[in-house]
Amino acid sequence: MKLSVLCLALVIGSCLLLSTPVFADHGDPAFLDRFHTLTTVASTVPASGDVNPYGIAVVPVTRGALVEKSVLITNFNNSSNLQGTGTTIVEISPTGALTLFANIDAGSLPGPCPGGVGLTTALVALRSGFVVAGSLPTTDGTAATAQAGCLIVLNSKGQPVMTLAGNGINGPWDMTALDFDSISVLFVSNVLNGTVAGGGTVVPKGTVLRILLFTPASGTPQELGRTIIGSGFQEKTDPAALVIGPTGLALGFAGQLFVADTVQNRIAAIPNALFRRDDAKTGFTVSAGKALNGPLGLAVAPDGHILSVNSGDGNIVETETDGEQVAVKTIDVSQQGAGTLFGLTLAPGGRGVYFVDDGNNTLDLLH
C-alpha cells in the first residue's frame, strides 16, 4: 500500500507541475509593485500572553475549528518572552477576529517531542483539515537548552494527534507543503545539527527533509517516507534569534525548492525537489546579496517570482527565478528596522501578502 500511495502522489505531483504555467521572468512587472498599503489586521497575542509570532498559514478549507481564508499564526515565545517556549497557535479572520486554535501541552502529546514545545516558523494548514507545526523547544529561552523538538500534527479542532520526531528532524525551523488532500509532501528545514555544540560558531550541517504524509479524511495520519534532499547549510546559535540557519522554504512552479539560506545571505534552490532520491547538498544560488539582508520567510508569487523578508532590515524583496531582484519594499510596521519579520504568505487570490511583525506582535497585510 505504501508503494502505491507513493506512486499516486508522484504522478499527481508530476501532472500538477507540468500543467502549471511557468511564467517568463526577465522583464515581467514586479508583483509587489501593485501593492501600496500596509494594514495591521490584528494582534497575534492570545489570552495566555504568548508573543513573538513566527509561522503563518492561510486555512484552505472550512473544517472543525478551521475557517477558510482565516490565518493561523504560531507563537515562539511565552508570556515571559522566552524563546522556544511558545505553545499557542492563534486563528485570525480576514476582519481581524482572533480565536485560540491550539494551546499545546507538552505533557499530553501523542508521541515523542524531545524537549517539549516551542513553536517555530514551520507551519502548514492542509486541505484534509490537519495542521502541522514545528517545535524547537528550550527550557529557559537560550540556545544552551535547545533540544531537537518535533513536528506536531493537529486535527481540525486543534488537538495533537501525532508527532514526527528523530530520523533527521532536529530543530524544525520552517516548512512548506505540496497538498493533494489525502497525500501531502512536507519540506522541512532543520537547524540544530551540531549547532548548540558549536557555541555560536558557524556549523555547516543544516538540512532539508522531504516527508510524505498520508492524511485521511478521518483517522490518524501516517508517514510514508522521509528523505534528506538538502544538507550542509550554514547555521549557528545567536543570542537575539536563538538559532540562525536555513529558514524559508517555497516550492517553485518548475519543481525546485527555494531555500532562504540566511547565514549565507542568499536564496538557494534544490532542483527536482519532489522526485529526487539523493541529497542536493546546498543546491545552487538563485540570488545573493544586494537587497537581500539575511532572508527568512519565503513565498512564491502567482507569477513565479520569489518573495522574501529580511532579518537585517524591515524589507520584503522580490526576486525573479533568474536571480534578478526586481522590487524592494519596507513593510516593518513596528518601525524597529531589523529582526521583526519572519513568516509570510500570499493572501487568497493573490490580493496581497500577509506577514507577521514580532516587533509589535501583529498580523499585517501588504495590499
FENWOZI-V840450 format. One record per pair of residues at least 24 apart in sequence whose C-alpha atoms are under 10 Angstrom apart, sorted by the first residue. I is the first residue (numbers start at 1). GAP is how many residues later the second one is. Records with the same first field share a line. If there is no record, write none. Layout:
# FENWOZI-V840450
I = GAP / GAP
This chain:
# FENWOZI-V840450
1 = 223
2 = 212 / 220 / 221 / 222 / 223
3 = 221 / 222
5 = 177 / 178 / 207 / 208 / 209 / 219
6 = 177 / 206 / 207 / 208 / 218 / 219
8 = 175
9 = 169 / 170 / 171 / 173 / 174 / 175 / 176 / 203 / 204 / 205 / 265
10 = 173 / 175 / 264 / 265
12 = 168 / 171
13 = 165 / 166 / 167 / 172 / 242 / 261 / 262
14 = 241 / 260 / 261
16 = 162 / 164 / 237 / 238 / 239
17 = 235 / 236 / 237 / 238 / 257
18 = 235 / 236 / 237
19 = 234
20 = 233 / 234
21 = 232 / 233 / 281 / 282 / 283
22 = 230 / 231 / 232 / 280 / 281 / 282
23 = 230 / 279 / 280 / 281 / 282 / 298
24 = 279 / 280 / 281 / 296 / 297 / 298
25 = 278 / 279 / 280 / 294 / 295 / 296 / 297 / 298 / 299
26 = 294 / 295 / 296 / 297 / 298 / 300
27 = 293 / 297 / 299
28 = 275 / 277 / 292 / 298
29 = 274 / 297 / 298
30 = 271 / 273 / 275 / 288 / 289 / 290 / 295 / 296 / 297 / 298
31 = 270 / 271 / 272 / 273 / 274 / 275 / 276 / 287 / 288 / 295 / 296 / 319 / 321
32 = 269 / 273 / 275 / 284 / 285 / 286 / 294 / 295 / 296 / 297 / 320 / 321 / 334 / 335
33 = 285 / 293 / 294 / 295 / 296 / 334
34 = 317 / 318 / 332 / 333
35 = 294 / 316 / 317 / 318 / 330 / 331 / 332
36 = 293 / 316 / 330 / 331
37 = 294 / 315 / 328 / 329 / 330
38 = 292 / 293 / 294 / 295 / 314 / 315 / 316 / 326 / 327 / 328 / 329
39 = 292 / 294 / 315 / 324 / 325 / 326 / 327 / 328
40 = 56 / 293 / 314 / 315 / 316 / 317 / 322 / 323 / 324 / 325 / 326
41 = 51 / 52 / 53 / 54 / 55 / 56 / 57 / 313 / 314 / 315 / 321 / 322 / 323 / 324
42 = 50 / 51 / 52 / 53 / 54 / 55 / 56 / 319 / 320 / 321 / 322 / 323
43 = 47 / 49 / 53 / 54 / 55 / 313 / 314 / 315 / 317 / 318 / 319 / 320 / 321
44 = 28 / 29 / 30 / 31 / 45 / 46 / 47 / 48 / 52 / 54 / 55 / 56 / 312 / 313 / 314 / 316 / 317 / 318 / 319 / 320
45 = 28 / 29 / 30 / 33 / 34 / 43 / 44 / 45 / 53 / 55 / 315 / 316 / 317 / 318
46 = 29 / 33 / 42 / 43 / 44 / 45 / 52 / 53 / 54 / 55 / 57
47 = 32 / 41 / 52 / 53
48 = 30 / 31 / 38 / 39 / 40 / 52 / 55
49 = 26 / 28 / 29 / 30 / 31 / 32 / 37 / 39
50 = 24 / 25 / 26 / 27 / 28 / 29 / 30 / 31 / 32 / 35 / 36 / 37 / 38 / 39 / 311
51 = 24 / 25 / 26 / 27 / 28 / 29 / 30 / 31 / 32 / 34 / 35 / 36 / 37 / 307 / 308 / 309 / 310 / 311
52 = 24 / 25 / 26 / 27 / 29 / 30 / 31 / 32 / 34 / 67 / 68 / 288 / 290 / 304 / 305 / 306 / 307 / 308 / 309 / 310
53 = 24 / 33 / 35 / 36 / 37 / 66 / 67 / 68 / 287 / 288 / 289 / 290 / 302 / 303 / 304 / 305 / 306 / 307 / 308 / 309 / 310
54 = 65 / 66 / 67 / 68 / 69 / 119 / 120 / 243 / 286 / 287 / 288 / 289 / 290 / 301 / 302 / 303 / 304 / 307
55 = 34 / 64 / 65 / 66 / 67 / 68 / 69 / 78 / 79 / 118 / 119 / 120 / 242 / 287 / 288 / 289 / 290 / 300 / 301
56 = 33 / 34 / 35 / 64 / 65 / 66 / 67 / 68 / 69 / 241 / 286 / 287 / 288 / 289 / 298 / 299 / 300 / 307
57 = 34 / 64 / 65 / 66 / 67 / 68 / 69 / 74 / 119 / 286 / 287 / 288 / 289 / 290 / 297 / 298
58 = 33 / 34 / 35 / 65 / 66 / 67 / 68 / 286 / 287 / 288 / 289 / 290 / 296
59 = 32 / 33 / 34 / 65 / 66 / 67 / 68 / 70 / 72 / 289
60 = 65 / 66 / 67 / 68 / 69 / 288
61 = 64 / 65 / 66 / 67 / 68
62 = 65 / 66 / 67 / 94
63 = 64 / 65 / 66 / 67 / 92 / 93 / 94
64 = 65 / 66 / 91 / 92 / 93 / 94
65 = 26 / 34 / 35 / 36 / 37 / 64 / 90 / 91 / 92 / 93
66 = 25 / 35 / 59 / 63 / 64 / 65 / 89 / 90 / 91 / 92
67 = 24 / 25 / 26 / 89
68 = 25 / 26 / 59 / 280
69 = 24 / 25 / 278 / 279
70 = 24 / 25 / 26 / 27 / 28 / 277 / 278
71 = 25 / 27 / 54 / 274 / 276 / 283 / 292
72 = 26 / 27 / 28 / 29 / 51 / 52 / 53 / 59 / 291
73 = 27 / 28 / 46 / 47 / 48 / 50 / 51 / 60 / 270 / 282 / 283 / 289 / 290
74 = 27 / 28 / 44 / 45 / 46 / 47 / 48 / 49 / 59 / 60 / 61 / 269 / 282
75 = 43 / 44 / 45 / 46 / 283 / 286
76 = 41 / 42 / 43 / 44 / 45 / 59 / 60 / 61 / 65 / 282
77 = 41 / 42 / 43 / 60 / 61 / 64
78 = 40 / 63
80 = 60 / 61
81 = 59 / 60
82 = 36 / 56 / 57 / 58 / 59 / 60
83 = 35 / 36 / 37 / 53 / 54 / 55 / 56 / 57 / 58 / 59 / 60 / 63 / 156 / 157 / 158 / 159
84 = 31 / 32 / 33 / 34 / 35 / 36 / 51 / 52 / 53 / 54 / 55 / 56 / 57 / 58 / 59 / 61 / 62 / 63 / 65 / 158
85 = 31 / 32 / 33 / 34 / 35 / 50 / 51 / 52 / 53 / 54 / 55 / 56
86 = 31 / 32 / 33 / 34 / 49 / 50 / 51 / 52 / 55
87 = 29 / 30 / 31 / 32 / 33 / 48 / 50
88 = 29 / 30 / 31
89 = 30 / 34 / 44 / 69
90 = 68
92 = 271
94 = 253 / 271
96 = 267 / 268
100 = 58
101 = 53 / 55 / 56 / 57 / 58
102 = 52 / 53 / 54 / 55 / 56 / 57 / 58
103 = 55 / 56 / 57
104 = 48 / 50 / 54 / 55 / 56
105 = 54 / 55
108 = 51 / 52
109 = 43 / 44 / 50 / 51 / 52 / 53 / 54
110 = 42 / 43 / 49 / 50 / 51 / 52 / 53
111 = 39 / 41 / 49 / 50 / 51 / 52 / 53 / 54
112 = 37 / 38 / 39 / 40 / 50 / 51 / 52 / 53 / 54
113 = 24 / 34 / 35 / 36 / 37 / 38 / 39 / 50 / 51 / 52 / 53
114 = 32 / 33 / 34 / 35 / 36 / 51 / 52 / 56 / 57
115 = 24 / 30 / 31 / 32 / 33 / 34 / 35
116 = 30 / 31 / 32 / 33 / 34
117 = 30 / 32 / 33 / 34 / 35
118 = 28 / 29 / 31 / 32 / 53
119 = 30 / 31 / 32 / 33 / 53 / 54
120 = 31 / 51 / 52 / 53 / 54 / 55 / 222 / 223
121 = 51 / 52 / 53 / 54 / 126 / 127 / 175 / 176 / 221 / 222 / 223
122 = 29 / 50 / 51 / 52 / 53 / 54 / 65 / 66 / 67 / 68 / 125 / 126 / 127 / 221
123 = 28 / 29 / 30 / 50 / 51 / 52 / 53 / 54 / 65 / 220
124 = 29 / 50 / 51 / 52 / 53 / 54 / 55 / 62
125 = 28 / 29 / 31 / 51 / 52 / 54
126 = 29 / 30 / 51 / 52 / 53 / 54 / 55 / 56 / 57 / 58 / 89
127 = 52 / 53 / 54 / 55 / 56 / 57 / 88 / 90
128 = 27 / 28 / 51 / 52 / 53 / 54 / 55 / 56 / 86 / 87 / 88 / 89 / 90 / 93
129 = 25 / 26 / 27 / 28 / 29 / 52 / 53 / 86 / 87 / 88 / 89
130 = 24 / 25 / 26 / 27 / 28 / 29 / 30 / 31 / 51 / 85 / 86 / 87 / 90 / 91
131 = 24 / 25 / 26 / 27 / 28 / 29
132 = 28 / 30 / 31 / 32 / 43 / 44 / 45 / 54
133 = 27 / 30 / 39 / 40 / 41 / 42
134 = 29 / 30 / 35 / 37 / 38 / 39 / 40 / 41 / 54 / 55 / 56
135 = 30 / 35 / 36 / 37 / 38 / 39
136 = 34 / 35 / 36 / 37 / 54 / 55 / 56 / 106 / 107
137 = 34
138 = 104
141 = 98 / 101
142 = 95 / 96 / 97 / 98 / 99 / 100 / 101
143 = 49 / 52 / 53 / 54 / 56 / 57 / 93 / 94 / 95 / 96 / 98 / 99 / 100
144 = 51 / 52 / 53 / 55 / 93 / 98
145 = 51
146 = 25 / 46 / 49 / 50 / 91 / 96 / 97
147 = 24 / 45 / 49
148 = 24 / 42 / 43 / 44 / 45
149 = 43
151 = 24 / 37
153 = 67 / 68
154 = 66 / 67
155 = 63 / 64 / 65 / 66
161 = 58 / 59 / 60
162 = 58 / 59 / 60 / 61
163 = 58
164 = 47 / 58 / 59
167 = 42 / 59 / 60 / 61
168 = 25 / 39 / 40 / 41 / 58 / 59 / 60
169 = 24 / 38 / 39 / 40 / 57
170 = 24 / 36 / 37
171 = 24 / 35 / 36 / 72
172 = 35 / 36 / 37 / 74 / 75
173 = 35 / 70 / 71 / 72 / 73 / 74 / 75 / 76
174 = 34 / 72 / 73 / 74 / 75 / 76 / 85 / 86 / 122 / 123 / 124 / 168 / 169
175 = 33 / 34 / 35 / 72 / 73 / 74 / 75 / 122 / 123
176 = 34 / 72 / 73 / 74 / 75 / 81 / 122 / 123
177 = 33 / 34 / 35 / 72 / 73 / 74
178 = 34 / 72 / 73 / 96
179 = 34 / 36
180 = 34 / 35
181 = 33 / 34 / 35 / 36
182 = 31 / 32 / 33 / 34 / 35 / 36 / 39
183 = 29 / 30 / 31 / 32 / 33 / 38 / 39 / 40 / 41
184 = 27 / 28 / 29 / 30 / 31 / 39
185 = 25 / 26 / 27 / 28 / 29 / 39 / 40 / 41 / 89
186 = 24 / 25 / 26 / 27 / 40 / 88
187 = 24 / 25 / 39 / 40 / 41 / 42 / 62 / 63 / 64 / 70 / 86 / 87
188 = 40 / 41 / 42 / 58 / 59 / 60 / 61
189 = 39 / 41 / 42 / 44 / 56 / 57 / 58 / 59 / 60 / 70 / 71
190 = 41 / 43 / 45 / 55 / 56 / 57
191 = 42 / 43 / 44 / 45 / 46 / 52 / 53 / 54 / 55 / 56
192 = 43 / 44 / 45 / 51 / 52 / 53
193 = 39 / 42 / 43
194 = 41 / 42 / 43
195 = 39 / 40 / 41 / 42 / 43 / 48 / 49 / 50
196 = 39 / 40 / 41 / 42 / 46 / 47
197 = 39 / 40
198 = 37 / 38 / 39
199 = 37 / 38 / 39
200 = 35 / 36 / 37 / 38 / 39 / 42 / 43 / 44
201 = 33 / 34 / 35 / 36 / 37
202 = 31 / 32 / 33 / 34 / 35 / 42 / 43 / 61
203 = 29 / 30 / 31 / 32 / 33 / 34 / 42
204 = 27 / 28 / 29 / 30 / 31 / 32 / 41 / 78
205 = 25 / 26 / 27 / 28 / 29 / 30 / 31 / 40 / 41 / 76
206 = 24 / 25 / 26 / 27 / 28 / 29 / 30 / 38 / 39 / 40 / 41 / 55 / 75 / 76
207 = 24 / 25 / 26 / 27 / 28 / 38 / 39 / 72 / 74 / 75
208 = 24 / 25 / 38 / 39 / 41 / 49 / 51 / 62 / 71 / 72 / 73 / 74
209 = 64 / 70
210 = 63 / 64 / 65 / 66 / 67
211 = 63
212 = 62
227 = 49 / 50 / 51 / 52
228 = 48 / 49 / 50 / 51 / 52 / 53
229 = 28 / 41 / 42 / 43 / 44 / 45 / 46 / 47 / 48 / 49 / 50 / 51 / 52 / 53 / 54
230 = 27 / 29 / 39 / 40 / 43 / 48 / 49 / 50 / 51 / 52 / 53
231 = 48 / 49 / 50 / 51 / 52
232 = 47 / 48 / 49 / 50 / 51
233 = 26 / 28 / 29 / 30 / 31 / 35 / 48 / 49 / 50
234 = 27 / 28 / 29 / 30 / 48
235 = 26 / 27 / 28 / 29
236 = 27
240 = 99
241 = 70 / 98
244 = 50 / 52 / 67
245 = 49 / 51
246 = 36 / 49 / 50 / 51
247 = 47 / 48 / 49 / 50 / 51 / 95 / 96
248 = 47 / 48 / 49 / 50 / 51 / 60 / 61 / 94 / 95 / 96
249 = 47 / 48 / 49 / 50 / 51 / 59
250 = 47 / 48 / 49 / 50 / 56 / 57 / 58 / 95
251 = 47 / 48 / 49 / 53 / 55
252 = 47 / 48 / 49 / 52 / 53 / 54 / 69
253 = 47 / 49 / 50 / 51 / 52
254 = 50
256 = 27
257 = 26
258 = 25 / 26 / 27 / 28 / 40 / 41 / 42 / 48 / 63
259 = 24 / 25 / 26 / 27 / 36 / 37 / 38 / 39 / 49
260 = 32 / 34 / 35 / 36 / 37 / 38 / 48 / 49 / 50
261 = 24 / 27 / 33 / 34 / 35
262 = 30 / 31 / 32 / 33 / 34 / 35 / 48 / 49
263 = 30 / 31 / 32 / 33
264 = 24 / 25 / 29 / 30 / 31
265 = 24 / 25 / 26 / 27 / 28 / 29 / 30 / 31 / 45
266 = 24 / 26 / 27 / 28 / 29
267 = 25 / 27 / 28 / 29 / 31 / 39 / 41 / 52 / 54 / 56
269 = 52
285 = 37 / 38
286 = 33 / 34 / 35 / 36 / 37 / 38
287 = 32 / 33 / 34 / 35 / 36 / 37 / 38
288 = 35 / 36 / 37
289 = 36
290 = 34 / 35
291 = 24 / 25 / 26 / 27 / 28 / 34 / 35 / 36 / 37
292 = 24 / 25 / 26 / 27 / 33 / 36
293 = 24 / 45
294 = 44 / 45
295 = 46 / 47
296 = 43 / 45 / 46 / 47 / 48
297 = 44 / 45 / 46 / 47 / 48 / 58
298 = 44 / 45 / 46 / 47
299 = 44 / 45 / 46 / 47 / 54
300 = 45 / 46
301 = 44 / 45 / 49 / 51 / 52
302 = 44 / 47 / 48
303 = 47
307 = 37 / 38 / 39 / 46
308 = 33 / 34 / 35 / 36 / 37
309 = 31 / 32 / 33 / 34 / 35 / 46
310 = 27 / 28 / 29 / 30 / 31 / 32
311 = 26 / 27 / 28 / 29 / 30 / 31
312 = 25 / 26 / 27 / 28 / 29
313 = 24 / 25 / 26 / 27 / 28
314 = 24 / 25 / 26 / 27 / 43
315 = 25 / 26
316 = 25 / 28 / 39
329 = 37
331 = 24 / 26 / 33 / 34 / 35
332 = 24 / 25 / 26 / 27 / 28 / 32
333 = 24 / 25 / 26 / 27 / 29 / 30 / 31 / 32
334 = 24 / 25 / 26 / 27 / 28
335 = 24 / 25
336 = 24
